[in-house]
Amino acid sequence: MGHPPTVVAPGSVRATLADRAVPLAVVTLAGLGVAAGLWAGLPPVVLLALAAAPLALLFSYRAALGILVVALVARAVLDNAGNQLVTGGIAAGVIALAIVVLVRTPGWAAPVLAIVAALFGSAFAGAGAHGGENTYTEALRLVSCLGVVVVAVNAPGRLTLRRVAHVVQAVALVPAVLAVQQFATGTGGLNNGVMRSAGSLAHPNSAAVLFALAAFSTFALLLDSARRRWVHAGLLATFLVAQVSTGSIGGLVTLIVMVVVYLGSAAVRRADRILLGLLGLALGAYAATTSRVGAARLAEYSSDNTEGTSLDWRIHAWANVLGAWRRNPVLGNGIGATQSDSIIEGNIPHNEYVRLLAETGVVGLAVVVGVGLWFALRLRARMRSATYPAAAAFGLAIITGLAVNSLAANTMLYSVPFYVALFAVGACWRITRPREGEDLALNGGRWVTDPMAKSPTR
């Protein structure tokens, strides 16, 4: 009697390939690293560390979330250190953590590898005309951004909205305290004659987005419960002063948008919260616009002579970037191309939609905007169906705030706040997705999580 034929379930071949792709890639990279080390004559201890890298990655799986939080805090503190080896090393560490998690999450391996291949393909296409030091570096940075999402969504550990907000506070605390100190002592950096603080970050605009995220997270904690309310009130004041000290109009608008979206969501909507929140926003906006820094920034746009202002510069820059896009309208000039002097000399576009259009073409911009809209719509739907609807509202508010900020800023190029935003949105996605063994049941006209349900019912 022969053995019965083996039945292969549909999709099992793809699952096996995805399961093996990441471990093979890790071992291959480690082998290439050892070979390169031998060729370069590195010490034996370095060669041993390269050879042991796959084992180190394997055993760091359960600590991946904690390691990512430490990396984000370190990245914020060292952003303005001027050492690209340190910041690049943190990015490489985040990528390594993502590889660790991908080994245990085979369903993610294939799409992540496809995105990585597309990024480096775009970098290769633009390297000749715009410099590989710009295109490949940007591709690697974006891979580290993708790594943050992979770890936040899939690494083992329990995440709650409160813990996510605490992580945002922890990342922003040291930069905010330094920014307040710079504001009080007048030791910030001069920009168009205005003294602006950046804390430990490389630029005030980047710091403004980080402080907006931290202020919004603290505001959400204040709404959540009465626990440690005075502590959070003090932190909110610190983040708001730091926000004002940056002199960033875009950062202030971003904070207002996030708070309004969060207050208007069905998950947290209550008359007293809305009234108090809007009153706080009005007072904060008044304080920001009448402060020394805010008044100086607004004076740039209220005077008759606006030539040479940030807005005037942006308009001319966007025209140059759109001119570069017209040379390659479908696929663009390559990721990172606008960071070279071949398109804008000495600066970057200050509009993410225009930048993505020039770098990745109509196709790339459509993909990025489409993915952002898909995430936003799914989170909006989960406000009605998830066990923790406030987390869905929190993530949706951040996506909306960043979308608005991207109209006149380099939002995705601000590594620290972009890392933090991706972590928060990824964590909210994780918190609100249906748990294993849970089904959705319709109860009273709305979807709720019902662990007792055998199957979805209506």
N, C-alpha and C positions, 0 to 999 in steps of 0.2 A: 504494500500500500504506500503510495507516494504522499508526500505532505501536501495539504491543500495550498493553493496559491495564496501568496501574501497580498492582502488588499491594502493599498496605500490610500489613505484619506486625502481628499483634495486639499491642497495647500501645505501638506506635510513636507514636501520637498523644499518649498520656499522657506518654511520655518527652520528646517535643518540647515539650509544655506545661511540664513540670517543668524542662526545660533552659532555657526562656526566662523562667520566672517570677522567678527570683532576679535575673538581670541587669536585667530590667525594673523590679523593685522597687528595686534599687540606684540606677538612673538616676532613677527617679521621686522617691525620697527626696532625692537630691542636688539635683534641680530644685526640690523644695519647700523645701529648705534655703536655696538661693540666693534664691528668692522671699521667704522669711521674712526673710532678711538684708537684702534691698533694702527691705522694708517697715519693718524696725527701724533702717535707716540705718547698717548695719555698714560698717567700712572696706573699701575695695576688696580689700585683701590677704586678708581673711577670706572675702569672696565668691569669690575665686579659689581659695582652699583648699577651700571647699565644692564648687565646680565640678570640681576635680581629684580629689575623693575617690574616685570610681570607678576612676581610673587608679592611685591609690595602693593601693587594695585589690587590684587586679589583680596588681601587681608584688610584693605581700607574700605571695603564695601559698606560695612555696617556703620562706620563713622563718617560716611560721605557727606551727610547733611551738616553735621557739626563742623567738618573741615571746610565746607563751602562757606559757612557763616564766618569763620575765622579769616578765610581768604578775602571775603568781601570787606571786612573791617580793616584788614591790612592794606587792601588796595585803596581804600578811601584815605587812610592816614599817609600813604606813600605816594599819592597821585602826583604831588608837586615836587617829589624828591629829585626829579631830573635824571633818574637812573632807569633807562629802558630795559636793562637786564633784569631789574627787580620786577617791574610791571609786566614785562614779557614772561618772566618766570612764574608769576602768579597766574597769568593767562594759560601757560602750559600746564600748571598744576590743576586748574579747573578742567582743562581738556582731559587730563589723566583721570580725574574723578569721574567725568562723564563716560570715559571708556570703561571704567570699573562698573558703573551702573548699567551700561549697555550690555556688558557680558551677561548680566542677570535679567535683562529686559530685551529678549531677542526680537520682539515685535517692533521695537523702535529702531533696530540696527539698520535695516534696509533704507528707510526714508532719511535717516540721519546721514548715512554714507552717500546717498544721492545728493543731498544738500551740500555736503562738503565737496563732493566732486564738482558740482555746479559752481560753487564759489571759487575754487582753484582754477577751474576752466576759464571763468571770467577774468581772474587775475592774470592767467597766462596770456589771454587775448590782449590785455591792455598793457602788459609789462614792457613791450618793445617801445611803444610810443610815450608811455607815462612813467616808466621806471618800476622795475620789480620791487624796489624797496618800498614803494607806496602800495602797489597792488597786492603783493603777497602778504605784506604785513597786515593790511586791512582784512584780507581773507582769513588769516589766522586769528585776528581779533574777533571776527564774526563767528568763527568756529567756537571760540571760548564763550561767546554770548549764547550760542546754541547749547554749549555744555552746561551753562547755568540752568537752562530750562530742563534739560534732561535730568539733572540731579534733583532739582526742586520738585519735579513731578513724580520721579520714580525711586529715589533713594529711600531705604528703610527708615522708619521713624514716624512719629505722630506729629502732625502739624495742625494747629488751630489758627483762626484769624488773629487771636490775641498774640500768639507766638510769632506770627508773621510780622505783625506791627512792632513787636519788641525787637525783631531783627533789624527792621528799617531804622528804628530809633538808635540801636547800637552802632550801626554803620555810620550814621550821620552825627552822632554826639560829639566826637572829638573835632571834626571839621567845623561844626556849629559853634562850639566854645571858642575855637581859635578865631572864627569869623567875628564873633561878638567882641573879642579882645582887640582885633584889628580895627573894628569900628570905633571902639571906645578910645583907642590910643592914636587913631589916625595913621595906622601903619599899613593900610591896604595898598593896592596898586592903583596908579593913576591911569584912567582911561578917558580920553577926550576931556581932560581937565577935571574929571570926577574921581574922587577917592572911593574905590570899590573893594570890598572884602571877598576873599575866596576860601578862607580857612586853610585847610591842607590840600585843597583841590587846585588843579592847574589853571582854572579860569573861573571868574565870577558867574558866568552863565551856566556852567556845569554845576557849580555849587548851588545856584538858585534852584535848579531842578531837584537836586538831592534834598535840599531843605524843604522844598514844597512837598516831596514825598513823605518826609519825616513829620512835617506839620500836619499833613492830612492823616497819616497813620495815628498820630497822637490824638487828633480830633476824634477819630473813630473810636479810640480807646475811651475817651471821655464820655462818648455817647453810650458805650457798651455797658458800663456798670459804675457803681460808686467806689469800687476798689481802687485805692491809691490815687484818688482823684486829684489831690493836691500835688502829688509828684508829677502826674501827667500835665497838670495845669502849668507847673513850673517849666517842664520840658517844652510844652507848646509855646510859652513865652520866649524861651531860648531860641527855638527854631524860627519863630516869626521875626525876632530881632535879627537873627542871622540872615533870614530871607531878605529883609529890608536892606541890610548892609551890603548885599551884592549889587544893588542898584539895577536889578534885572526886571524889566517890565514883563517879559515873557514868562519868567518864573512866577511872578505874582498872579498873572492871568491863569497859568497852569494850576496853581493851588485853588483859585476860585472855581475853576471848572470842575476839578475833582470833588470839591466839597459840595457844590450844587448838584452834581450828578448823584452823589452818594445820598444826600438829603432827599432828593426827589425820587429815589428808588422805593418800590413797594416794600422792600425788606426792612427799611428803617424809617419809613415815612410816618411822622407824627407831627401834629400841629406845633407842639411846644418845641420839639427839636428843630423844626424848620424855622420858626420865628427866632429862636435863640441863635441858631447857626447863621442865618442871614444877617442878624444884628451884629454878630461877631465879625462876619465878613466885611460888613460896611465899616465898622470901626477899624478893622485891620487895614482895609484899603485906604481909608482916610489917613491913618497914621503913616502908611508907607508912602503915599503920594505927597504928604506934607513934610516928611523927614528931609534932612539935608541932602542925602543921596537921591531920594526919589524926586525932590523938587528940581535938582540939577539935571536929572535925566529927562524929566518932562519938559524942561526949558529948551532942550535940544529940538523938540518938535513943535513947541508953541511959538518960537521966534519966526520972523519973516524969512530969515536966511537959514535954510535947512541943508544947504550944500555942505557936504563933508560929514553929515550925521550918520548914525548907524543905519537909519532907514534909507537915506540916499545911497549909501554904499551898497546896501543889500540889493536895491533895485538894479544898479549897474552890474553887480556880481551875477544876479540871476540872468541878466541878458547875455553875459559871457557864457554861462553854463548852458543855457538853452542853445546858444550857437554851437557849442561843442556837441550837444545831443543831436543836432540836425545832421551831423556828419555820420552818425551811426544810430538812426532812430529806433531800430527794432531791438537790438541786443546791447546797445550802449558802447561806451568806450572802455569798459572793464572796471571791476570793483576797485575802489580806491583811486581811480583816475583823477578825480577832482581835487585830491590832496597834493597833486604835483603842480609845479609852477607853469606847466604847459597849458592849463586852463584858466586858473586864477592865481596870479602871482602873490605869494606871501599870505594867503588866507584860504578859507573854505566857504562853501556857498551860503550857509545860514538859512537853508530851506531844504528839508529832507526829501520832499516830493520832487523838487527840481534836481537835487543831487542824485537821487535814485534814478531819475529819468536819464540823466547824462551818463551815469555809470552802468546801469543795467538795461536801459532802453524801456520801451513800452511794455515789453514782456516782463521784465523784472519788477517794474513799478506796479503792474497789474497783480503780480503774484503777492508782493508784500502787502498791498492794500487789501487784496482779497483775503489773505490769511488773517489780517487784523480785523476785518469786518466779520469774518466767520467766527473768530474767537469772541468778539463782542456780542454777536447775536446769540451764540451758545450760552455765554454767561448770563445774558439777559433772560434767556429761557429758563436757566437754572435758578433764577431768583424765584420762580414759581414752583420749581420741582425739587430743589435740593434740600437736604437736611439743614444746611447752614446757608440760607439765602443771603445773609449779610456779607459772606465771603464773596459770593458772586457779584454783589453790588460793589464791593471794594475793588475787585479786579476790573470790573467794567469802568469804574471811575478813573482808574489809573490809565487804562487804554485810551479813554476819551481825552484825558488831560495831556498825555503824550502826543496824541494826534493833533491837538490844537497847538502845543508847543512846537511841533515840527514845522509849522507854517513859517516860522521866522527864526529857527534855531537849528543847531547841529545835534539834535536830540540823540540820535543813534550813535553819534561819534563821542558823546560824553560817556566814557566807559563806565565810571562809577555809578552814576544815577541810572544808566541803562541796565547795568548788571542788576541793580537793586530792583528796578521796575520789573525786569524779566523774572527775577526770583519771586516777587510778590504775586505777579499774575500767574506764574506756573504753580505756585503754592495754592492760590485760590482755585485754580482749575482742579487741582488734586483734591482739595477739601470738598468741593461741590460735586465731584463725579460720583455716580452710584457705586456703593460699596459692593464687594463680592458677596454674593448670597442674598443681596437685597433686590427687591423688585419695586417698580413704581406702581402705585395703586391710586386710583382717583377717589379722593375723599372730599366730599363737600364741594365739588367743582374745581379742585386744584390738585396737582400732583404732589404727593408726599411719599417719603420713603417708608415702606412697610415691610420689615424683615419677616413678618409672618406670612406674607402673600406667597402662594405657590407659583403664581404667574401674573403678569400684568392684567388687571381687570378694569373695567370701566363702569 
